[in-house]
Every structure is written in C-alpha cells, then in structure tokens.
Amino acid sequence: MATILVKNLHEDLLKELKRLKVELGCKTWAELLAKLVESEKTTSLSEKELENMRTGVQGFLKLRNVVSTGWTGHPTVLKESRRTRHHDAR
C-alpha cells in the first residue's frame, strides 16, 4: 500500500480532519481519504432544491401541453419559417 505524506497543513484543518476521522469511524487516514473521495461522487440535494426541481418539471410539462394544444396539423418547414418571420416582424 502506498503512503501519503502531507506537509504544512493548517492546524484548524488538521483538527477538522481528525474530527471527521472519529465521526466517520475511520481507523486510518487512508480510510478517511477513501470515504471523503466517495462522498464527493455522490450528490445530495436539499429538500428545497428537490421541490424547486419538481416545480420546474411541472411547469415545463404544463408549457408542453399549452404549446401542443395550440399546434394544429403537421407543420412544414415552409409554414414554420413564415410563422417565425411573422413573429419576428412584430
């Protein structure tokens, strides 16, 4: 197993790392490093962020329904080009 040497760590950072080592139940520094790296890979969202995402998805789905009901028939490139030019002219 490889050895990692870390020099010139600020004392506050070293205290925080020691606290994390005890809190996470790590026996070695390597185990702590492995847990920290693994925790970086997982993304945790707060309940507020999840609710904002749900609201955004619902808003998008409602918009899709509004656009879909206003769309009649199969659009052609020519019709869409004319429609966008008319829209831009306003």
C-alpha positions in Angstrom: 0.0 0.0 0.0 1.2 3.5 -0.9 2.0 6.1 1.7 0.8 9.7 1.5 2.8 12.4 3.2 1.0 15.7 3.7 3.0 18.7 4.9 2.2 22.2 6.1 -1.4 21.7 6.9 -3.1 24.5 8.8 -3.8 23.4 12.4 -7.5 24.2 12.1 -7.7 21.9 9.0 -5.9 19.1 10.8 -8.3 19.4 13.7 -11.3 19.2 11.3 -9.8 16.1 9.6 -9.2 14.4 13.0 -12.8 15.2 14.0 -14.1 13.7 10.7 -11.9 10.7 11.1 -13.5 10.0 14.5 -17.0 11.0 13.4 -16.9 8.7 10.3 -15.4 5.8 12.3 -12.2 5.6 10.2 -9.3 3.7 11.7 -6.7 5.1 9.3 -6.1 8.3 7.3 -6.4 6.2 4.1 -9.8 5.1 5.1 -10.9 8.7 5.8 -9.5 9.7 2.4 -11.4 6.9 0.7 -14.7 8.0 2.4 -14.1 11.6 1.5 -13.5 10.8 -2.1 -16.5 8.5 -2.2 -18.7 11.2 -0.6 -17.6 13.7 -3.3 -19.0 11.3 -6.0 -22.5 11.2 -4.5 -24.7 14.3 -4.9 -27.1 15.1 -2.1 -29.8 17.7 -2.7 -31.7 19.5 -0.1 -35.5 19.2 0.1 -35.8 22.8 -1.1 -33.7 22.0 -4.2 -35.8 18.9 -4.9 -39.0 20.9 -4.6 -37.7 23.5 -7.0 -36.8 20.8 -9.5 -40.3 19.3 -9.2 -41.9 22.7 -9.7 -39.7 23.3 -12.8 -40.6 19.9 -14.3 -44.3 20.5 -13.7 -44.1 24.0 -15.3 -42.3 22.5 -18.3 -45.0 19.8 -18.7 -47.8 22.5 -18.5 -46.0 24.6 -21.1 -45.7 21.5 -23.3 -49.4 20.9 -23.1 -50.2 24.6 -23.9 -47.9 24.5 -26.9 -49.2 21.1 -28.1 -52.8 22.2 -28.0 -52.1 25.4 -30.0 -50.3 23.4 -32.7 -52.7 22.2 -35.4 -51.7 19.7 -38.0 -48.2 18.7 -39.0 -46.0 21.7 -39.5 -43.8 22.0 -42.6 -40.6 23.9 -42.8 -42.1 26.5 -45.0 -45.0 27.1 -42.6 -42.7 27.3 -39.6 -40.3 29.7 -41.5 -43.2 32.0 -42.4 -44.6 31.8 -38.8 -41.3 32.7 -37.2 -40.7 35.6 -39.7 -44.2 37.0 -38.9 -43.5 36.7 -35.2 -40.1 38.5 -35.6 -41.7 41.3 -37.5 -43.9 42.3 -34.6 
